[in-house]
Amino acid sequence: MKYDFDEVINRKNTNSFKWDSAKDKKDIVPMWVADMDFKAADPILRALESKLQHGVFGYAHLPDAYYEAEINWWRKRHDFQIAKEWIAFSPGVIPALAAIIQAFTSQGDKVLIQAPVYNSFYTTIANNRREIVENELINTGDSYEIDFEDFETKASDNAVKLFILCNPHNPVGRVWRKDELERLSAICQKHGVLVVADEIHRDLVFEGQPYVPFASIDAINSITCTSPSKTFNIAGLKMANIITANKEYKDKFKKDLLMRGVHEPNTFGVEALIAAYNKGEEWLDQLLVYLKANRDYFLSYIQEKLPRLKVITPHSTYLMWVDCRNLGIGSEELSHRLFEEAGLRINEGSTYGKAGDGFIRINIGCSRAILTEGLNRLENVVKTID
Ligand SMILES: Cc1ncc(COP(=O)(O)O)c(C=O)c1O
């Protein structure tokens, strides 16, 4: 079956956070929050339809088929064997991160992250009253590298108890190499820092460096967060699986989730996860071809028409990290102008940490027609900036 990712689906007035949270702007092109404009894969739609037709939506439990789907996905897509006992459900990765921060750190402890990085890392750590410590990534012009010396200095602080790794990395699109992960792992082990690997973007990898699960380096001293939400564009169904081979960690995590009153999963989410991991590969393989073409189109458009902007070529995700520092205006002002003058909504770089100042993040998980419209709007505003 050939999926049509060119189809433009009207998402306005569907209570979409991405499309409907700026109601005052009618003619908006939203290229910000990380969900895609594509319809879910047919097997997912069929599974949800069947549940809907059944018509009874009581509390769900996780059947064996759920665990098998998760385990098989790891094996067939990522060549890694996990066990049922390693899996703990969570209604999303962010709730899991919050629970992990609470369960494994105390007030006054510090959490290490690699800036610029996903904004909710900052808010989740701050909301749980822990101190943020940044290991700034090194911008090499067309990519980012890890400053290992700085990482070790920060990790050696006794108050640093947790390191949240983003692999692949949002927003810079890096897929970390095995040797890089091994080095991070060795430093964390040496200094008694627990590694939490947020691998929500693991399935959206284009070429070059393949994704290496952190658990394949060290499944005992780590906790990995995964979800079909980004991969299959089902973030609203609120399903994630938290993976660790360390029984003590798993029990501690589950206990904390329970303490917050989080237990049964979403009835529709269970069906969607099983269908996605068992039957969603065809859709995903076609999606990756489409996203890569969108990425390449974006890169050539910027190179030809807006050479003052520099794009970091992402090897993963549908999020473009654009260096706007040559424009001579801050990214906050640029974001404001893009929205006010052109109705183009993007993410402002400094929300990913100070290291993101001067950058914007643009979501290209949309039809080519919307992408082109967004790029035209970007061009029209940037052209007016001397
Ligand atoms: C790295 C990363 N982690 C977590 C999330 C959100 O996870 P969830 O919706 O499962 O809480 C996102 C969403 O953009 C993300 O990019």
The ligand as a Gaussian input file, in Angstrom:
#p B3LYP/6-31G(d) Opt

LIG

0 1
 C       12.957000      14.386000      23.420000
 C       11.501000      14.386000      23.758000
 N       11.075000      13.747000      24.864000
 C        9.775000      13.703000      25.218000
 C        8.813000      14.333000      24.447000
 C        7.382000      14.301000      24.873000
 O        7.033000      13.048000      25.317000
 P        5.546000      12.716000      25.822000
 O        4.594000      13.401000      24.909000
 O        5.499000      11.228000      25.735000
 O        5.466000      13.196000      27.232000
 C        9.202000      15.008000      23.283000
 C        8.207000      15.711000      22.463000
 O        8.505000      16.511000      21.622000
 C       10.575000      15.027000      22.931000
 O       11.001000      15.641000      21.825000

